[in-house]
Amino acid sequence: MNMYRFIIVFCLFLTGCSMIPGLKMPESWKTLGKTPDKAIAGGQATNEALGQVADADKKLQEARLKMEQEYEAFRKELQAAYKKREEIDFANFAEISKINYGIYYVTDNDKKGKDMDFLIAHLRAKENMSRLDQLPEETRLSIRAEVDGDRKKTMDDVLKKYEQKVKEGLLAAAAYEEATKQIEQKEEEKRKLREENKLSLERLEAQKQADLERIKKETEAKIASAKEEQRIEMLGWIVKALGIVGILQLVGGLLLKSPTFIIAGIFTLGMAYITVMVPFWIVAVSMGVIILAMVIVNPKTGKCDLFKKLPPPDQKTF
């Protein structure tokens, strides 16, 4: 009877490691398999996915930083163009103020009371003075001295002098116009740069979303593959365990001439054969039934005598 109990306990040990939830095979058994634990592959796939997502974010941030640096450099160039035109504009207005004061000074005499054109020219120069920047007294004195000097020159000398002044004025106006063109060109470039940056960011964002979708699918595929390989590996161990248990039961049944062990062994070997083709719960329930049958059925007679009443002990008389 002790032999029977040993075989039953041994069978429970072998089947329990692979059938009972929460129980695991001994660590030493894992060295018998050809495939490592695939759960590690799922974790590695997740880590790789996180790394790829971080790389995609990094590329997008680097692209944004580069665009911001390019735009900042362009903004400084545009600001310099505006400043240059402003300087030309201020210089022109300063010169206009001086010229207008010269006209006002040269027409400020008795002739303005006798000649209507002279009077109108004087009054218009005075009107301009109210609109233009007020000149310092030192500048006014300098202009008066220049006009007094022109009065002493010949007509030809004066014409030559102011002909050159007109040319300088045309050059100043052309410089202002060129500065304005540069600003307009820079503004157009800024508009194009903004549009290109917007399109580039949209492309990068779309690429990032596509990468995230691809990474998600690849990760799910890797994890699913890892789970499937792990499931196949587990089924392999279950088949091995059932095969070993079935052989032990069959051999034990032949040695002990136990029909219960022989039938259980054949049934266990059959379960090992069909394990990969049926749901796992069928295997677990079937092995539980086999184990229960081996416990409650007498291995010699094949009858259930677990609940059979024991005979009363002999009464000894004194």
VOPAGU-2260 file (C-alpha; in pm, 1 decimal, decimal comma):
REM VOPAGU-2260
SITE   aa  ch    i         X         Y         Z
SITE  MET   A    0       0,0       0,0       0,0
SITE  ASN   A    1     292,3     234,9      71,5
SITE  MET   A    2     411,0     178,8    -288,6
SITE  TYR   A    3      71,8     289,5    -417,5
SITE  ARG   A    4      78,5     603,7    -208,7
SITE  PHE   A    5     429,0     684,6    -330,0
SITE  ILE   A    6     326,6     649,1    -693,7
SITE  ILE   A    7      14,9     862,8    -640,5
SITE  VAL   A    8     211,2    1136,9    -462,9
SITE  PHE   A    9     475,7    1127,9    -736,8
SITE  CYS   A   10     208,8    1160,7   -1004,3
SITE  LEU   A   11      53,4    1453,7    -817,7
SITE  PHE   A   12     397,2    1617,9    -800,8
SITE  LEU   A   13     460,5    1580,6   -1173,4
SITE  THR   A   14     117,4    1692,4   -1288,0
SITE  GLY   A   15      70,6    1959,9   -1024,3
SITE  CYS   A   16     374,2    2154,0   -1138,3
SITE  SER   A   17     221,1    2213,8   -1477,4
SITE  MET   A   18    -151,6    2193,5   -1408,2
SITE  ILE   A   19    -231,2    2359,1   -1075,3
SITE  PRO   A   20    -254,9    2741,9   -1101,8
SITE  GLY   A   21      11,7    2929,4    -908,5
SITE  LEU   A   22     255,5    2636,3    -909,8
SITE  LYS   A   23     569,0    2643,7   -1123,4
SITE  MET   A   24     809,3    2380,3   -1246,3
SITE  PRO   A   25    1136,2    2352,1   -1058,3
SITE  GLU   A   26    1400,8    2594,0   -1187,9
SITE  SER   A   27    1633,3    2303,4   -1268,9
SITE  TRP   A   28    1379,3    2171,3   -1522,3
SITE  LYS   A   29    1412,9    2488,6   -1731,9
SITE  THR   A   30    1760,6    2388,2   -1840,0
SITE  LEU   A   31    1603,4    2094,3   -2025,7
SITE  GLY   A   32    1417,4    2324,3   -2267,9
SITE  LYS   A   33    1560,5    2460,2   -2590,5
SITE  THR   A   34    1388,2    2801,5   -2576,2
SITE  PRO   A   35    1442,1    3070,2   -2303,3
SITE  ASP   A   36    1161,5    3250,4   -2127,7
SITE  LYS   A   37     988,6    3460,3   -2395,7
SITE  ALA   A   38     841,8    3703,3   -2144,7
SITE  ILE   A   39    1180,1    3878,4   -2156,5
SITE  ALA   A   40    1131,0    3941,7   -2529,3
SITE  GLY   A   41     802,5    4119,3   -2460,8
SITE  GLY   A   42     972,7    4347,5   -2208,8
SITE  GLN   A   43    1254,7    4416,6   -2451,3
SITE  ALA   A   44    1002,7    4501,6   -2724,2
SITE  THR   A   45     832,6    4749,1   -2490,1
SITE  ASN   A   46    1166,7    4908,9   -2400,7
SITE  GLU   A   47    1261,8    4932,2   -2768,0
SITE  ALA   A   48     926,7    5095,9   -2844,5
SITE  LEU   A   49     976,2    5352,9   -2569,6
SITE  GLY   A   50    1324,8    5424,7   -2703,9
SITE  GLN   A   51    1189,8    5474,4   -3057,1
SITE  VAL   A   52     914,7    5706,2   -2929,4
SITE  ALA   A   53    1178,4    5909,4   -2742,3
SITE  ASP   A   54    1387,7    5927,2   -3061,4
SITE  ALA   A   55    1087,8    6050,9   -3260,5
SITE  ASP   A   56    1017,9    6320,7   -2998,9
SITE  LYS   A   57    1385,5    6416,3   -2996,8
SITE  LYS   A   58    1391,8    6456,0   -3376,5
SITE  LEU   A   59    1082,4    6674,9   -3365,5
SITE  GLN   A   60    1223,9    6891,9   -3086,0
SITE  GLU   A   61    1557,6    6925,0   -3268,5
SITE  ALA   A   62    1377,2    7028,0   -3587,5
SITE  ARG   A   63    1175,1    7287,6   -3396,4
SITE  LEU   A   64    1487,6    7422,5   -3227,7
SITE  LYS   A   65    1666,5    7447,9   -3563,3
SITE  MET   A   66    1369,6    7632,3   -3715,7
SITE  GLU   A   67    1356,2    7868,9   -3419,8
SITE  GLN   A   68    1728,7    7943,3   -3454,0
SITE  GLU   A   69    1693,0    8003,8   -3828,9
SITE  TYR   A   70    1391,6    8228,1   -3772,3
SITE  GLU   A   71    1575,0    8419,9   -3497,9
SITE  ALA   A   72    1871,2    8482,8   -3731,8
SITE  PHE   A   73    1632,8    8593,4   -4007,0
SITE  ARG   A   74    1444,1    8817,7   -3763,7
SITE  LYS   A   75    1767,7    8993,8   -3675,3
SITE  GLU   A   76    1843,6    9048,9   -4045,3
SITE  LEU   A   77    1494,2    9191,2   -4097,1
SITE  GLN   A   78    1532,8    9413,0   -3792,5
SITE  ALA   A   79    1864,9    9540,0   -3929,4
SITE  ALA   A   80    1696,6    9618,9   -4264,1
SITE  TYR   A   81    1425,3    9819,9   -4087,4
SITE  LYS   A   82    1685,8   10000,9   -3881,9
SITE  LYS   A   83    1888,3   10088,1   -4193,2
SITE  ARG   A   84    1583,9   10236,3   -4366,6
SITE  GLU   A   85    1494,6   10423,5   -4049,7
SITE  GLU   A   86    1842,8   10574,7   -4036,5
SITE  ILE   A   87    1815,2   10680,4   -4403,2
SITE  ASP   A   88    1470,3   10825,0   -4335,8
SITE  PHE   A   89    1585,6   11020,3   -4031,1
SITE  ALA   A   90    1890,2   11150,5   -4219,4
SITE  ASN   A   91    1667,0   11265,6   -4507,9
SITE  PHE   A   92    1424,1   11442,8   -4276,7
SITE  ALA   A   93    1709,8   11608,4   -4092,5
SITE  GLU   A   94    1848,9   11734,3   -4423,0
SITE  ILE   A   95    1501,4   11846,3   -4536,7
SITE  SER   A   96    1467,5   12044,6   -4214,2
SITE  LYS   A   97    1795,4   12219,9   -4288,0
SITE  ILE   A   98    1701,7   12289,7   -4651,6
SITE  ASN   A   99    1361,1   12424,3   -4550,1
SITE  TYR   A  100    1512,9   12654,3   -4291,5
SITE  GLY   A  101    1751,0   12780,8   -4561,1
SITE  ILE   A  102    1450,1   12861,7   -4783,1
SITE  TYR   A  103    1275,0   13032,9   -4492,9
SITE  TYR   A  104    1584,3   13239,8   -4414,8
SITE  VAL   A  105    1658,2   13341,0   -4772,7
SITE  THR   A  106    1295,3   13455,3   -4826,9
SITE  ASP   A  107    1273,3   13643,2   -4498,3
SITE  ASN   A  108    1334,1   13997,8   -4633,3
SITE  ASP   A  109    1152,5   14300,3   -4767,5
SITE  LYS   A  110    1091,8   14134,0   -5102,8
SITE  LYS   A  111     825,8   13905,9   -4952,0
SITE  GLY   A  112     602,6   14211,5   -4905,8
SITE  LYS   A  113     630,5   14307,0   -5272,4
SITE  ASP   A  114     644,1   13976,7   -5462,3
SITE  MET   A  115     352,0   13734,1   -5413,7
SITE  ASP   A  116     554,4   13426,8   -5523,8
SITE  PHE   A  117     828,5   13524,9   -5284,4
SITE  LEU   A  118     575,0   13561,9   -5004,4
SITE  ILE   A  119     413,9   13225,9   -5078,1
SITE  ALA   A  120     752,9   13052,4   -5082,1
SITE  HIS   A  121     838,1   13212,0   -4748,4
SITE  LEU   A  122     508,6   13114,4   -4589,1
SITE  ARG   A  123     529,8   12755,9   -4717,8
SITE  ALA   A  124     878,1   12724,3   -4573,9
SITE  LYS   A  125     739,3   12853,6   -4246,4
SITE  GLU   A  126     459,1   12595,7   -4262,9
SITE  ASN   A  127     714,2   12319,6   -4315,7
SITE  MET   A  128     906,9   12441,3   -4012,9
SITE  SER   A  129     598,3   12380,2   -3797,2
SITE  ARG   A  130     586,4   12020,9   -3915,9
SITE  LEU   A  131     957,3   11938,2   -3919,0
SITE  ASP   A  132    1195,6   11892,4   -3628,1
SITE  GLN   A  133    1305,5   12213,0   -3465,2
SITE  LEU   A  134    1669,7   12284,2   -3542,1
SITE  PRO   A  135    1913,5   12386,2   -3270,7
SITE  GLU   A  136    2029,8   12746,1   -3276,7
SITE  GLU   A  137    2382,8   12642,8   -3366,1
SITE  THR   A  138    2256,1   12464,5   -3677,9
SITE  ARG   A  139    2045,6   12766,1   -3774,9
SITE  LEU   A  140    2345,6   12995,9   -3747,4
SITE  SER   A  141    2545,0   12759,0   -3967,3
SITE  ILE   A  142    2268,7   12755,7   -4232,3
SITE  ARG   A  143    2245,1   13137,0   -4227,0
SITE  ALA   A  144    2618,7   13163,0   -4275,9
SITE  GLU   A  145    2601,1   12919,5   -4571,4
SITE  VAL   A  146    2316,1   13116,9   -4734,3
SITE  ASP   A  147    2501,4   13447,1   -4682,8
SITE  GLY   A  148    2804,0   13286,2   -4843,6
SITE  ASP   A  149    2594,6   13169,9   -5143,8
SITE  ARG   A  150    2469,4   13527,4   -5193,3
SITE  LYS   A  151    2823,8   13640,3   -5256,8
SITE  LYS   A  152    2887,5   13372,5   -5523,2
SITE  THR   A  153    2819,2   13395,5   -5891,8
SITE  MET   A  154    2507,6   13249,6   -6047,5
SITE  ASP   A  155    2706,2   12970,7   -6213,9
SITE  ASP   A  156    2873,4   12871,5   -5885,7
SITE  VAL   A  157    2539,6   12859,6   -5707,9
SITE  LEU   A  158    2383,1   12653,4   -5988,4
SITE  LYS   A  159    2672,7   12406,0   -5979,7
SITE  LYS   A  160    2653,7   12376,9   -5601,4
SITE  TYR   A  161    2281,7   12303,9   -5589,3
SITE  GLU   A  162    2294,9   12080,2   -5891,8
SITE  GLN   A  163    2526,8   11860,1   -5687,3
SITE  LYS   A  164    2293,1   11893,6   -5390,1
SITE  VAL   A  165    2001,6   11771,0   -5605,5
SITE  LYS   A  166    2205,9   11469,2   -5713,9
SITE  GLU   A  167    2280,9   11391,9   -5348,3
SITE  GLY   A  168    1910,4   11418,5   -5274,4
SITE  LEU   A  169    1827,1   11176,4   -5555,8
SITE  LEU   A  170    2083,6   10932,6   -5422,6
SITE  ALA   A  171    1931,3   10961,5   -5074,1
SITE  ALA   A  172    1583,3   10895,2   -5215,3
SITE  ALA   A  173    1717,1   10596,5   -5412,6
SITE  ALA   A  174    1883,6   10464,5   -5095,1
SITE  TYR   A  175    1551,5   10489,8   -4911,3
SITE  GLU   A  176    1371,9   10314,6   -5196,7
SITE  GLU   A  177    1635,0   10038,0   -5203,7
SITE  ALA   A  178    1604,2    9994,1   -4827,3
SITE  THR   A  179    1227,1    9964,7   -4867,9
SITE  LYS   A  180    1272,4    9700,4   -5138,7
SITE  GLN   A  181    1506,4    9506,3   -4910,9
SITE  ILE   A  182    1244,6    9512,7   -4635,2
SITE  GLU   A  183     969,8    9399,9   -4873,0
SITE  GLN   A  184    1194,0    9118,8   -4995,4
SITE  LYS   A  185    1276,0    9016,8   -4637,6
SITE  GLU   A  186     907,2    9024,6   -4543,7
SITE  GLU   A  187     827,9    8796,2   -4837,1
SITE  GLU   A  188    1110,0    8563,6   -4734,2
SITE  LYS   A  189     974,9    8566,3   -4378,6
SITE  ARG   A  190     629,6    8470,9   -4504,3
SITE  LYS   A  191     778,3    8186,8   -4711,7
SITE  LEU   A  192     995,9    8075,6   -4419,6
SITE  ARG   A  193     694,9    8062,6   -4190,1
SITE  GLU   A  194     499,4    7864,3   -4447,4
SITE  GLU   A  195     790,6    7624,2   -4504,4
SITE  ASN   A  196     842,9    7581,8   -4129,6
SITE  LYS   A  197     471,4    7517,7   -4085,5
SITE  LEU   A  198     473,1    7254,8   -4359,8
SITE  SER   A  199     793,6    7099,5   -4222,8
SITE  LEU   A  200     646,6    7075,2   -3873,9
SITE  GLU   A  201     327,4    6925,3   -4013,8
SITE  ARG   A  202     532,9    6668,3   -4206,9
SITE  LEU   A  203     741,4    6588,8   -3899,6
SITE  GLU   A  204     429,2    6561,3   -3684,8
SITE  ALA   A  205     268,7    6332,1   -3942,6
SITE  GLN   A  206     589,5    6127,1   -3960,3
SITE  LYS   A  207     595,6    6107,4   -3582,3
SITE  GLN   A  208     236,4    5983,0   -3572,8
SITE  ALA   A  209     315,9    5730,6   -3846,1
SITE  ASP   A  210     623,5    5616,5   -3650,7
SITE  LEU   A  211     417,6    5585,7   -3332,6
SITE  GLU   A  212     157,1    5379,5   -3515,8
SITE  ARG   A  213     427,9    5161,3   -3670,2
SITE  ILE   A  214     605,6    5122,6   -3334,4
SITE  LYS   A  215     274,5    5033,0   -3169,8
SITE  LYS   A  216     200,2    4765,8   -3429,4
SITE  GLU   A  217     555,1    4626,8   -3418,1
SITE  THR   A  218     549,2    4617,2   -3038,1
SITE  GLU   A  219     209,9    4447,2   -3029,7
SITE  ALA   A  220     333,7    4194,3   -3287,5
SITE  LYS   A  221     651,7    4125,4   -3087,6
SITE  ILE   A  222     461,3    4088,4   -2761,6
SITE  ALA   A  223     202,1    3864,5   -2928,0
SITE  SER   A  224     481,5    3656,1   -3079,9
SITE  ALA   A  225     655,7    3635,1   -2742,4
SITE  LYS   A  226     332,5    3527,4   -2573,5
SITE  GLU   A  227     266,8    3268,1   -2843,4
SITE  GLU   A  228     619,5    3127,2   -2813,8
SITE  GLN   A  229     584,1    3122,1   -2437,0
SITE  ARG   A  230     250,9    2941,1   -2469,9
SITE  ILE   A  231     404,1    2687,1   -2707,9
SITE  GLU   A  232     695,4    2639,1   -2470,0
SITE  MET   A  233     455,6    2585,2   -2178,8
SITE  LEU   A  234     257,8    2334,9   -2382,6
SITE  GLY   A  235     584,0    2158,0   -2461,4
SITE  TRP   A  236     659,6    2122,6   -2092,0
SITE  ILE   A  237     305,2    2003,1   -2026,0
SITE  VAL   A  238     335,6    1740,8   -2299,9
SITE  LYS   A  239     668,9    1624,4   -2152,0
SITE  ALA   A  240     521,4    1612,1   -1802,7
SITE  LEU   A  241     213,3    1420,7   -1917,9
SITE  GLY   A  242     427,7    1181,0   -2119,1
SITE  ILE   A  243     653,2    1109,3   -1820,8
SITE  VAL   A  244     356,1    1069,2   -1588,4
SITE  GLY   A  245     172,7     844,7   -1837,5
SITE  ILE   A  246     477,5     620,5   -1884,2
SITE  LEU   A  247     531,0     596,1   -1506,9
SITE  GLN   A  248     164,6     515,1   -1454,5
SITE  LEU   A  249     168,9     253,1   -1730,1
SITE  VAL   A  250     492,0      93,3   -1607,5
SITE  GLY   A  251     374,0     105,9   -1247,7
SITE  GLY   A  252      42,8     -50,0   -1349,4
SITE  LEU   A  253     216,5    -334,4   -1535,0
SITE  LEU   A  254     455,2    -400,7   -1247,3
SITE  LEU   A  255     180,4    -386,3    -985,5
SITE  LYS   A  256     -77,3    -549,7   -1214,8
SITE  SER   A  257    -307,0    -253,8   -1142,4
SITE  PRO   A  258    -579,0    -192,5   -1404,5
SITE  THR   A  259    -638,2     150,2   -1252,5
SITE  PHE   A  260    -276,6     260,3   -1314,9
SITE  ILE   A  261    -273,0     106,0   -1663,2
SITE  ILE   A  262    -593,5     282,0   -1769,7
SITE  ALA   A  263    -476,5     608,0   -1609,1
SITE  GLY   A  264    -141,0     577,7   -1789,8
SITE  ILE   A  265    -303,8     520,3   -2126,4
SITE  PHE   A  266    -541,3     810,0   -2068,4
SITE  THR   A  267    -255,3    1038,9   -1959,0
SITE  LEU   A  268     -50,3     949,7   -2269,1
SITE  GLY   A  269    -359,3    1025,4   -2477,6
SITE  MET   A  270    -390,7    1364,6   -2308,7
SITE  ALA   A  271     -23,5    1432,5   -2380,8
SITE  TYR   A  272     -94,4    1360,1   -2748,4
SITE  ILE   A  273    -396,3    1592,2   -2776,9
SITE  THR   A  274    -278,6    1869,2   -2539,7
SITE  VAL   A  275    -180,9    2103,8   -2824,0
SITE  MET   A  276    -518,7    2052,6   -2996,9
SITE  VAL   A  277    -763,2    2119,1   -2709,3
SITE  PRO   A  278    -815,4    2411,2   -2467,6
SITE  PHE   A  279    -596,4    2406,2   -2161,5
SITE  TRP   A  280    -888,8    2380,4   -1919,0
SITE  ILE   A  281    -988,5    2042,7   -2070,4
SITE  VAL   A  282    -639,0    1910,1   -1996,0
SITE  ALA   A  283    -650,1    2042,5   -1639,7
SITE  VAL   A  284    -998,7    1900,9   -1570,6
SITE  SER   A  285    -908,8    1563,5   -1726,0
SITE  MET   A  286    -592,1    1530,4   -1518,7
SITE  GLY   A  287    -785,6    1629,9   -1208,9
SITE  VAL   A  288   -1035,7    1351,6   -1280,5
SITE  ILE   A  289    -749,6    1103,2   -1332,4
SITE  ILE   A  290    -584,1    1204,9   -1005,9
SITE  LEU   A  291    -914,8    1185,6    -818,7
SITE  ALA   A  292    -983,4     842,1    -966,3
SITE  MET   A  293    -639,4     717,8    -862,9
SITE  VAL   A  294    -702,3     839,0    -510,3
SITE  ILE   A  295   -1049,9     693,9    -455,2
SITE  VAL   A  296   -1023,0     374,8    -668,8
SITE  ASN   A  297    -846,9      69,1    -531,4
SITE  PRO   A  298    -556,1       1,0    -768,9
SITE  LYS   A  299    -583,3    -377,5    -717,0
SITE  THR   A  300    -956,5    -433,8    -749,3
SITE  GLY   A  301   -1051,4    -128,0    -954,7
SITE  LYS   A  302   -1336,8     -60,7    -711,4
SITE  CYS   A  303   -1409,6     256,8    -516,0
SITE  ASP   A  304   -1353,9     162,7    -150,4
SITE  LEU   A  305   -1249,4     500,6     -15,0
SITE  PHE   A  306   -1568,7     538,1     184,4
SITE  LYS   A  307   -1592,3     168,8     282,8
SITE  LYS   A  308   -1637,0     120,3     654,6
SITE  LEU   A  309   -1346,0     -35,8     832,8
SITE  PRO   A  310   -1419,6    -349,2    1041,9
SITE  PRO   A  311   -1443,3    -287,8    1418,0
SITE  PRO   A  312   -1129,0    -372,2    1612,5
SITE  ASP   A  313   -1116,1    -706,8    1794,6
SITE  GLN   A  314   -1246,1    -705,2    2151,2
SITE  LYS   A  315    -999,1    -857,3    2391,5
SITE  THR   A  316   -1128,3   -1004,4    2709,2
SITE  PHE   A  317    -938,1   -1006,3    3031,7
